[in-house]
């Protein structure tokens, strides 16, 4: 059977809050999980809707190809699963060796993170200024463009790069 037109794809939440995928000619599938192929480098391109057992139910080249209602539900689901606050400012670091505790301001408010190793700061492939910082508690923090941080934050960050 040929893949359905994305215009015919329907998504809704069941009584338990799980996503249900309905496509013409297919049995409705509940417990659907959206998974981005490139969550940081190309967040709106390459999306797989996965079934409960891990099989791909539908491949979406571009999120904008989906009907608005389906796109909105997917974006809600991804926002919960892909929590990655953006660092706006680094106020201080406890030490220039690791482990070190960083006092930071994010788009979600002020917080602190524990950096276990310098390797936990990664440049995204192909991006010189985009960073992903993995804290000891498992939360990943983004720095979309390190050149846009204030001078004091850049100076602190450069000590670890």
Buried (B, 14 or more C-beta within 10 A) or exposed (E): EEEBEBEEBBBBEEEEEBBBBBBEEEEEBBBBBBBBBEBBBEBBBBBBBBBEEEEEBBEBEEBEBBEEEBBEBBBEBBEEEBEBBEBBBBEEBEEEEBEBBBBBBBEEEEBBBBBEEEEBBEBBEEBEEBBBBBBEEEBBBBBBEBEEBEEEBBEBBEEBE
